[in-house]
Amino acid sequence: MTQAFSPELDRLIDGYRRFRTEGWNQNRERWASLRDGQEPEVMVIACSDSRVDPAQIFDVDPGEIFVVRNVAAMVPPFETNPGHHGVSAALEFAVQVLKVREIVVMGHGMCGGAKAALTRELHGTEPGEGGFIADWIALLDDARGPVVAEYGIAGRPAERAMEQAGVRVSLANLRTFPCIRRKERDGQLRLRGAFFAISDGVLHVLDEATDRFAPVD
C-alpha cells in the first residue's frame, strides 16, 4: 500500500529521492568517512530564515561545517543559571569536543527577527503569541539605541544597520564564554562576523579593526 503524504511532504520526499540518487549514491565514500564521527573545522551560527542555508551559501560537503540556527543568528551571553541553554550547549560541544578552529556568525538581509527588535512590534506579547520571540530578540535591546538614533525605526538603512548590529552583539557575547575567550587569546580559535545580502546574493565579512562589513570579491 502506498502511503499518502501531504503536497508539502511530497515535495520533501521528492527531494530526498533526488538526494539518494545524486547526493548520497555519488558521494558514498564521503558518507562512509562520516559514519564513525565528524571533524568540522568551522562552526556557523546563522538565522533560521529559510532563505539563508549556510551549507548552500558556502557550498560545502556534509561534515564540513557545524551549524546552529536560531532567530536572528543570536548568541546569548555566558550564563550559569538553570535553564535550557541550547546555543550555549552547541557552542560548548563545537569548541570543547569538536575543537573547531573558526566560528562564523552570519546575519542576513531582510531578517524578520532583527526588524522586530528594531520596531519592538512584539514587545509585551504573551508566550505563544510572540512573547518567546520578543524575549529572545531583547538580546538586541542595547544595540538598538544607536541604530534608532542614527536611522530611525523604518526603512532598509535602519533594518540593515540592525541586522549587522546583531552580528556584532553575538560576537561580543561569544567572548563572554571563558573557553572561547581563552582559545581566541591562545590562537586556537578565530571569530568572524559575516552578512549575507539576500537581495543580491553578496556575502560581506566584518573587519573588526574598522568595524565595517566589506563584500567578498
N, C-alpha and C positions, 0 to 999 in steps of 0.2 A: 504494500500500500504506500502510495506517495504522500508524504506529509505536506499539508498545506501551510504556506507561510504568508505573512502579510506582504504587500508590494515593497515595503521598506526593507524587510528582512530578505526578500527575494533578491534585491539589488546587492545586499551584502553577500549572500550565498553565491551569486554570480561572480562577484569579486574574489571570493575565496577560491572558486574553481579556476579563475584565471591565475591566481597566485600559485595554486598547486601545479599548474601546467608551466607557467612562465617564470615563476619565482622560486618555488621550492625544488621542483624537479631539476631545473637548470643550475641550481646552486647547492646541490646535495653535499658537496664537500664542505662548503661554508657552514651549513646547518649541522653537519656531523661534528665539526670542530667546536660547535657551541653546545653540544649535547651535555658535556660534563661541567660547564661553567661559562662565565663571561669575564672579559677583561677590558671593558671600555676605558679609554683614557680621558674621555671628556664627559662631563655632566652638563646637560642643558636644562635650564629652568625656563619654561615657556608658558604662554597662556593656553587655556582650554579651548579657545576660539577654534572653530572647525576649519578656518581658513589658513591657519599657521602651524602646520605639522612640521616640526623640526627635521624629521627624517627625510621629508620631501624637499624642504628648503635646502638642506645641506647634502642631499643626495648620498646618503650613507647606506652601507650594508647593515644587515642585522648584527647586533653585538657591538657596533662601533660607538654608540652614544647611549648614556644612561639618562633617561628623560623624566622630569617631573613637570606636570602641567596643572595649573590652577587658574582661578580668576585673576587676570591682570599680571600673571607671572610674578607673584609676590613671595618674598621670603620674610617670615616674621622674625623678630629679634630672638636671640637666645633666651630661653626661659626654662626654669626647672619646676614650675608649679604643676600640679596634677592636671591631666587632660590628655587628649589625643593629638599629639603633635606630628601630623603626617609629613609635612615638609621637613621638619627637623629630623625625623626618623630616616627619611630618604637621604638627607644630607649626611647624616652620620654613617649610613651604610655606604654611600658613594665614597666618602673621604676616608673612613677608617677601615672598611672592609675591601672595597674595590680599589681603593687608592688611586682615584682619578687624579690626573695632572692639571686639569683645567676645568673651571666652572664658568659656563656662559649663561648670563641672564639675558633673555631675548624678549623685549617688548615688541609691540607691533602697532601699526596704524589702525584707526577705526576700532579701537578697543572699547568695548562696552563697559568694562569694569572701571577703566580709567576715566571714562566720561561720567559715570555715575559718581565717582569720587570727586570729580570737578563740580558737578551740578548739585550733588547731595540729594538727588531726586528720591533716593530710597531712605534717607535719614528719618528715623523714628518709626519705621515699619516693623511689624512683628516677624519673628522667625517663621519661615514658611511662606511669608508674603513679601519677602525682600530683606528681612532682617538679618539673615545669615550673610547675605552679600554685603549689606551695609556695615556690619561688624567687621568683615574681612577687609574691605577697602578702606576702613578707617585707618589702616596702616599708612595711608597716604595723606592723612589729615595735615601733618606738619609740612609736607611738601606742597600742599595745595595753596597755602597763603601767598608765597612768592609768585606762583603761576597766575593766580587771580589778580594780584596787584599789577602784573605786567600785561596780561592778556584778557582779563575778564573771565566769564564762565561759559562763553558761547563762541562757536566758530572753530575752524580747523587749527589755526595757530595755537589757540588755548588748549585744544584737545591734544595736539601733538606734543606741546610742552608738558602736559600732564602725563602722557604716555611715556615720555623719555625721563621725566622725573621719577616715575615708578621704578625704572631700571636702576637709577642712582640710589633710591631708597633700599632696594633689595641688595645691592652691592654693599651698602653700609651695614645692613642687618646681617649679611653673611659674615662680616668682620667682627660681629659680636660673639661668634662661636669660638671658644678657645682653641679647639683643634684646627679650625680654618685659619685663624689668626696666626697660630704657631707655624703651620705648614707654609703659609704665604711668606712669613718672615724668613723661614729657612730655605726658601726657593723650591719647595716641594710641590707647590700649588700656585696656579695663577687664576685670577678672577678677571672676567671680561664682561663688559656690557655691550649689548647689540640691540638693534632696532630694525624690524622688517617692515617696509612700507608696502602694504597690500596694493595700493593704487598703481604702483609702477614696478613692483617686484624687486626693489633695490634693498640690499642689506647695508645697514650702517653699523659701524663699530665705534664705541666710545673711547676717546683718548682721554684718560683720566687726568693727564697733565694739563690739558687745556679745557677739560670738561665739555668737549664738543663731540658730537656724533658726525663721522665722516663716511660717505658712501664707499663701499668696497669697489675697487676698479674691476 
